[in-house]
Every structure is written in structure tokens, then in C-alpha cells.
Amino acid sequence: MIAHNILTAYDFTKPQHEAWIKKEMGVIGMRLKYELEGKSVLELEPIREQKKVLQPQEVFQNKFQNLMTYENA
């Protein structure tokens, strides 16, 4: 990149380097350029509602009840 006078992130975003970035770095280089310019290239996924999980106490109680059931059988 030094050979093309790209020394900083700002230099990387200059329009005169776009053809070189496309040729040498491909899609990933262009995505990097757009991100440095403040353009989002990936959409954020919405936060999914979390499923209810058992609390540790509930898990212990269930295991203990299962153990007691096996011992009594």
C-alpha cells in the first residue's frame, strides 16, 4: 500500500484509490473502505426475544426429585 501512497486510513478512503482497492482487495477491501467512510455494509439483526431458561435452583430441584424417584423405585 505504501507504493500507492496509502499510509493512513484517510488515504485508503480517497476516491483515486478505489480502482486499486477493487482490483487488489476485492469485496472485502471495498467493504473496509465503506466502513471507514461511515457507511454501514452489514445490517444489524434485531434482538430476538430470549427463551425462558431454568434457574439453577429449579434445575437442582428437578435433578434431586428425579434421584429420589429412582432411589424409591
Residue, then its C-alpha position, 0 to 999 in steps of 0.5 A: m500500500i505504501a507504493h500507492n501512497i496509502l499510509t493512513a486510513y484517510d488515504f485508503t478512503k480517497p476516491q483515486h484509490e478505489a480502482w486499486i482497492k477493487k482490483e487488489m482487495g476485492v469485496i472485502g477491501m471495498r467493504l473496509k473502505y465503506e466502513l471507514e467512510g461511515k457507511s454501514v455494509l452489514e445490517l444489524e439483526p434485531i434482538r430476538e426475544q430470549k427463551k425462558v431458561l431454568q434457574p439453577q435452583e429449579v434445575f437442582q430441584n428437578k435433578f434431586q426429585n428425579l434421584m429420589t424417584y429412582e432411589n424409591a423405585 
